Each structure stands twice: as C-alpha cells, then as structure tokens.
C-alpha cells in the first residue's frame, strides 16, 4: 500500500515554512556579517569639541548609518548607532534620564552599555568602538 499524496494545501504550507526558514537564516547571516566586518577608523570629533553631557551626531561606518557620540564626563565618551533595534526609528539623547530614547514606541536604552531599559526593542543598540589619537576621537569599529 502506498502512502497518500500530500494535498495542495499541505504542500503549499511546507513550501511557505521552508521559504520563511530560508529568509530568517538569511537575515541572521546578514546581521552577523554587518556586525563582524571590520570598519575603517574615521575621525568623528576633536577632544573638547563636545561639552560634558553634550553629544554629536555622525555617520559610521557608511554615510547612511547615523550614530551618536556622547561625552559622559571630562575624559569619557560613548557612541552608539542611532537606529532603534525595534523598528529602525532614530534614537535621541535624553540627558535628564542618562538614556537614549526611541520616540516611535517608547524604547529606552542605557548610555552606559546600550542595553534596553524600557519598551519593545529586542536588542541593545550597537556600540561604536572609539579610540583617541592625539586630539582626534576616532570611530574604529562596531562592537557585537
């Protein structure tokens, strides 16, 4: 006795599940590639250019990747991507809360490490690695 042939509906369902799995795997691979590639060192600011508690918007690693540099105290700076990990809306610095806020859905990220403090974002903000050479502040990569 031979097994019954699949119905059109069950065949279409299995094709849809397979395509969804391929799409999800492609997104994961793309995200890994984006965060693992080496980015060039780029001068983004000068020491003393930003006041303590102030910030500067810059583009890194490409001209269409907005980031934010924040001076947390006299000697320390942090930088993050400005793209919310929830729906890709821009994030804004909230000095009164020492956080970055996504106004689209109320996401809130820590200035200390980029972790999600509130809202729907599923992941922390990507942190931009910084280096100081002479009087220059450089973006040197993206931490994963």
Rosetta blueprint (number, residue, H / E / L):
1 X L
2 X L
3 X L
4 X L
5 X L
6 X L
7 X L
8 X H
9 X H
10 X H
11 X H
12 X H
13 X H
14 X H
15 X H
16 X H
17 X H
18 X H
19 X H
20 X H
21 X H
22 X H
23 X H
24 X H
25 X H
26 X H
27 X H
28 X H
29 X H
30 X H
31 X H
32 X H
33 X H
34 X H
35 X H
36 X H
37 X L
38 X L
39 X L
40 X L
41 X L
42 X E
43 X E
44 X E
45 X E
46 X E
47 X L
48 X L
49 X L
50 X L
51 X L
52 X L
53 X L
54 X L
55 X E
56 X E
57 X E
58 X E
59 X E
60 X L
61 X L
62 X L
63 X L
64 X L
65 X L
66 X E
67 X E
68 X E
69 X E
70 X E
71 X E
72 X L
73 X L
74 X L
75 X L
76 X L
77 X E
78 X E
79 X E
80 X E
81 X E
82 X L
83 X E
84 X L
85 X L
86 X L
87 X L
88 X L
89 X L
90 X E
91 X E
92 X E
93 X E
94 X E
95 X L
96 X L
97 X L
98 X L
99 X E
100 X E
101 X E
102 X E
103 X L
104 X L
105 X L
106 X L
107 X E
108 X E
109 X E
110 X E
111 X L
112 X L
113 X L
114 X L
115 X L
116 X E
117 X E
118 X E
119 X L
120 X L
121 X L
122 X L
123 X L
124 X L
125 X L
126 X L
127 X E
128 X E
129 X E
130 X E
131 X E
132 X E
133 X E
134 X L
135 X L
136 X E
137 X E
138 X E
139 X E
140 X E
141 X E
142 X E
143 X E
144 X L
